[in-house]
């Protein structure tokens, strides 16, 4: 008899919990005939009976089920949770491509015309890097504002700070840095800083872009020339040290950079290419010199043989007296007059 009392006791607890849950929900929904409430208010009160945030509802339901030690009670709570749509708090197939980049909330401490500072601004920078890393390139591209230009960002940084903007130009320099320690716990392993130019519209004024994912085929280098586009948060007007002094540049933070053409050769590849061309040119010139020397040798040897032949012919010949004429013969026959 004692063997059956324990299961009966647990089953009774299940029904008591389920009835209390239904009672509280029904009371919040005002289904007990309170005629002084409007039908529209019933829906609002029903929603207020459970947390409004779907993730919070799902977490509370999961915590309730996990806290119960008896499997039968757990099954009952799971079934009740299904009836009240608790387990649908977390979407099964979350599609981030249809969302929006999360807003940056710690931008009050960001100061323009200065390098990235430590402290609160450094934390705001890490927040932007982490959120950009967790947001896909397509989300940035779809939500970017294309009407903002370099001049808008440079002259009105406070007005556009935190907005997702689009920029196109030529990537001339790309450097990899070690990411901040605060961002490594979120899975960030690389941090890239690129410098883009739009010489047709803004001359030598660059835009600094920071991202965490390197496109396929692109390698860091100091002498790049790749047409590319970038979508990311506008963080600040960033002050950097140039060859002619201090300058300011818009700083954008995004997920990656989009290439518009095949990447140009990096410094090492470019050096190897020109080294190979130099070697081929040198060998070609050297071969031409040897060929010319060979032709000159043949020509000189032929000329030398002709000269030697003439000399041999000149040495082998003998002097022959010319024949005397008739007058010379008569004068030679007559004796000289005394």
C-alpha positions in Angstrom: 0.0 0.0 0.0 2.9 2.3 0.8 4.3 1.7 -2.7 1.3 3.4 -4.2 1.0 6.4 -1.8 4.1 8.1 -3.1 3.1 8.2 -6.8 -0.4 9.3 -5.8 1.1 12.1 -3.7 3.2 13.3 -6.6 0.3 13.1 -9.1 -1.8 15.2 -6.7 1.0 17.8 -6.5 1.0 17.9 -10.3 -2.7 18.6 -10.5 -2.5 21.2 -7.7 0.2 23.0 -9.5 -1.6 22.9 -12.8 -4.9 24.1 -11.2 -3.1 27.0 -9.4 -1.4 27.9 -12.7 -4.7 27.9 -14.6 -6.4 29.8 -11.8 -3.9 32.6 -11.7 -3.9 32.9 -15.4 -7.7 32.9 -15.6 -7.8 35.5 -12.9 -5.3 37.7 -14.8 -7.4 37.3 -17.9 -10.5 38.3 -16.0 -12.7 35.4 -17.2 -14.7 35.3 -13.9 -17.3 37.6 -15.2 -16.1 41.0 -14.4 -18.4 43.1 -16.5 -16.8 46.4 -15.8 -13.7 45.6 -17.9 -13.5 46.0 -21.6 -12.7 43.2 -23.9 -9.6 45.0 -25.1 -8.3 45.2 -21.5 -8.5 41.4 -21.2 -5.9 40.9 -23.8 -3.5 43.4 -22.1 -4.0 41.7 -18.7 -3.4 38.3 -20.2 -0.1 39.4 -21.6 0.8 41.0 -18.2 0.4 37.7 -16.5 3.6 36.4 -18.0 6.9 38.2 -18.8 6.8 40.2 -22.0 10.2 39.1 -23.1 10.1 35.8 -24.9 13.5 34.8 -23.8 12.7 35.5 -20.2 9.5 33.4 -20.4 11.4 30.5 -22.0 14.1 30.7 -19.3 11.5 30.8 -16.5 9.7 27.8 -17.9 13.0 25.8 -18.3 14.0 26.7 -14.8 10.7 25.5 -13.4 11.1 22.2 -15.2 14.7 21.7 -14.2 14.0 22.5 -10.5 11.6 19.6 -10.2 13.2 16.3 -9.3 10.4 13.9 -10.1 10.1 13.0 -13.9 6.3 12.8 -13.8 6.1 16.3 -12.4 8.6 17.5 -15.0 6.5 16.1 -17.9 3.4 17.7 -16.5 5.1 21.1 -16.3 6.4 20.7 -19.9 2.9 19.9 -21.1 1.4 22.8 -19.3 4.2 25.1 -20.6 3.3 24.0 -24.2 -0.3 25.0 -23.6 0.7 28.5 -22.5 3.3 28.9 -25.3 6.2 29.1 -22.9 8.5 27.0 -25.0 8.1 29.2 -28.1 10.0 32.0 -26.4 13.2 31.1 -28.3 12.7 30.9 -32.1 13.7 27.6 -33.6 15.3 29.1 -36.7 16.6 32.5 -35.9 17.4 34.3 -39.1 19.8 37.2 -38.4 19.8 38.3 -42.0 16.4 39.9 -41.5 17.3 41.8 -38.4 19.0 45.1 -37.7 22.4 45.8 -36.2 22.2 46.2 -32.5 22.5 49.9 -31.4 25.5 51.2 -29.6 24.5 52.4 -26.2 27.8 53.6 -24.6 28.7 56.5 -26.9 28.5 59.4 -24.4 32.1 59.1 -23.5 33.4 59.1 -27.1 35.4 62.3 -27.9 36.2 63.4 -31.5 39.6 64.6 -32.8 41.4 62.3 -30.4 42.9 58.7 -30.5 41.0 55.9 -29.0 41.3 56.5 -25.2 41.2 54.0 -22.4 38.5 53.9 -19.8 34.9 54.4 -20.8 35.7 55.2 -24.4 37.8 52.1 -24.6 34.8 50.1 -23.4 32.5 51.7 -25.9 35.0 50.8 -28.6 35.1 47.2 -27.4 31.3 47.2 -27.4 31.2 48.4 -31.1 33.8 45.8 -32.1 31.9 42.9 -30.4 28.5 43.9 -31.8 30.0 44.3 -35.3 31.6 40.9 -35.0 28.3 39.3 -34.0 26.4 41.0 -36.8 26.6 39.6 -40.3 27.8 41.5 -43.3 24.4 41.3 -45.0 22.7 42.9 -42.1 25.1 45.8 -42.2 24.7 46.1 -45.9 20.9 46.2 -45.8 20.6 48.7 -43.0 23.4 51.0 -44.0 22.7 54.7 -44.8 24.1 55.5 -48.2 23.3 59.2 -48.2 25.9 60.1 -45.7 29.2 61.2 -47.2 32.7 61.7 -46.0 31.9 65.4 -45.5 28.9 64.6 -43.3 30.9 62.3 -41.0 33.8 64.7 -40.8 31.9 67.9 -40.2 29.0 66.5 -38.1 30.3 63.5 -36.1 28.0 64.1 -33.1 24.9 64.0 -35.3 25.8 60.7 -37.0 27.6 58.8 -34.3 26.5 55.2 -34.0 24.7 55.1 -37.4 25.5 52.4 -39.9 27.0 54.0 -43.0 28.3 52.9 -46.3 31.6 53.9 -47.9 33.3 53.0 -51.2 36.8 53.6 -52.3 40.2 52.0 -52.8 41.8 50.1 -50.0 45.5 51.1 -49.8 46.7 49.8 -46.5 45.7 46.9 -44.2 47.2 46.0 -40.9 46.3 43.2 -38.4 46.3 44.0 -34.7 45.8 41.9 -31.6 42.2 42.5 -30.4 41.6 44.0 -27.0 41.4 41.5 -24.1 37.8 42.5 -23.4 36.8 41.3 -26.8 38.5 37.9 -26.8 35.9 36.4 -24.5 33.4 36.9 -27.3 35.4 34.9 -29.7 37.3 37.7 -31.5 40.7 36.5 -32.6 41.8 39.1 -35.2 41.3 42.8 -35.6 42.1 44.5 -38.9 42.6 48.2 -39.6 42.3 49.4 -43.1 42.6 52.7 -44.8 40.4 53.5 -47.7 40.5 56.5 -50.1 38.1 58.0 -52.7 40.4 60.1 -54.7 37.7 61.1 -57.2 35.7 62.9 -54.6 37.8 63.4 -51.5 41.4 63.4 -52.7 43.9 62.2 -50.2 41.5 62.2 -47.3 41.2 58.6 -45.9 38.6 56.7 -44.0 39.8 54.3 -41.3 37.8 51.0 -41.2 38.1 48.4 -38.4 36.7 44.8 -38.8 37.2 41.3 -37.5 36.8 39.0 -40.5 39.3 39.0 -43.4 37.8 38.4 -46.9 39.1 35.4 -48.9 42.1 36.3 -51.0 43.0 39.5 -49.1 46.2 39.8 -47.1 47.5 42.7 -45.0 49.9 45.0 -46.8 51.2 48.5 -47.0 50.9 49.0 -50.8 47.5 47.7 -51.8 45.2 49.1 -54.4 41.9 47.3 -54.2 38.5 48.7 -55.0 36.2 47.9 -52.0 33.2 48.9 -50.0 32.5 49.0 -46.3 29.4 49.0 -44.1 29.7 49.6 -40.4 29.1 51.8 -37.4 30.4 55.3 -37.5 32.3 55.6 -34.2 34.1 58.9 -34.1 36.4 61.3 -35.9 39.6 59.6 -35.2 42.9 61.4 -34.8 46.0 59.7 -36.2 49.6 60.6 -36.8 50.5 61.1 -40.4 53.8 61.9 -42.1 53.1 65.6 -42.1 51.5 65.8 -38.6 48.3 65.0 -36.9 45.1 64.4 -39.0 41.5 63.4 -38.4 39.6 60.7 -40.2 36.2 59.1 -39.9 36.4 55.7 -38.0 34.0 53.0 -39.1 33.6 49.6 -37.3 32.0 46.7 -39.1 32.1 42.9 -39.6 34.2 42.7 -42.8 35.2 44.6 -46.0 33.6 43.8 -49.4 36.0 43.5 -52.3 34.8 44.9 -55.7 37.7 43.4 -57.6 40.4 40.7 -57.3 42.8 41.7 -54.6 46.1 43.2 -55.8 49.3 41.5 -54.9 50.7 42.1 -51.5 54.1 43.5 -50.8 55.8 40.1 -50.8 54.0 38.9 -53.8 54.7 42.1 -55.6 58.4 42.0 -54.7 58.5 38.4 -55.9 56.9 39.3 -59.1 59.2 42.1 -59.9 62.2 40.0 -58.7 61.2 37.3 -61.2 60.7 39.9 -64.0 64.1 41.4 -63.2 65.8 37.9 -63.3 64.1 37.1 -66.6 65.2 40.5 -68.0 68.7 40.0 -66.8 69.0 36.6 -68.4 67.6 37.9 -71.7 70.1 40.8 -71.8 72.9 38.4 -70.8 71.9 36.0 -73.6 71.7 38.9 -76.1 75.2 40.0 -75.1 76.6 36.5 -75.6 74.8 36.2 -79.0 76.2 39.5 -80.1 79.7 38.6 -78.9 79.4 35.3 -80.9 78.4 37.2 -84.1 81.2 39.7 -83.6 83.7 36.9 -83.1 82.6 35.2 -86.4 82.8 38.5 -88.2 86.3 39.3 -86.9 87.5 35.8 -87.6 86.2 36.1 -91.2 87.9 39.5 -91.6 91.1 38.1 -90.2 91.1 35.2 -92.6 90.8 37.7 -95.5 93.7 39.8 -94.3 95.9 36.7 -93.8 95.1 35.5 -97.3 96.1 38.8 -98.8 99.3 38.8 -96.8 100.2 35.3 -97.9 99.5 36.2 -101.5 101.7 39.2 -101.2 104.6 37.3 -99.8 104.5 34.5 -102.4 104.7 36.8 -105.4 108.1 37.8 -107.2 109.2 41.0 -108.9 109.1 40.8 -112.7 110.9 43.3 -114.9 108.7 45.0 -117.4 109.5 44.2 -121.1 111.6 46.8 -123.0 110.0 48.8 -125.8 111.4 49.2 -129.4 113.1 52.5 -128.7 114.8 51.2 -125.6 116.0 48.1 -127.5 117.7 50.2 -130.3 119.4 52.4 -127.8 120.7 49.5 -126.0 122.2 47.9 -129.2 124.1 51.1 -130.3 127.4 51.7 -128.6 127.8 54.9 -126.7 129.5 57.7 -128.6 133.0 58.5 -127.5 
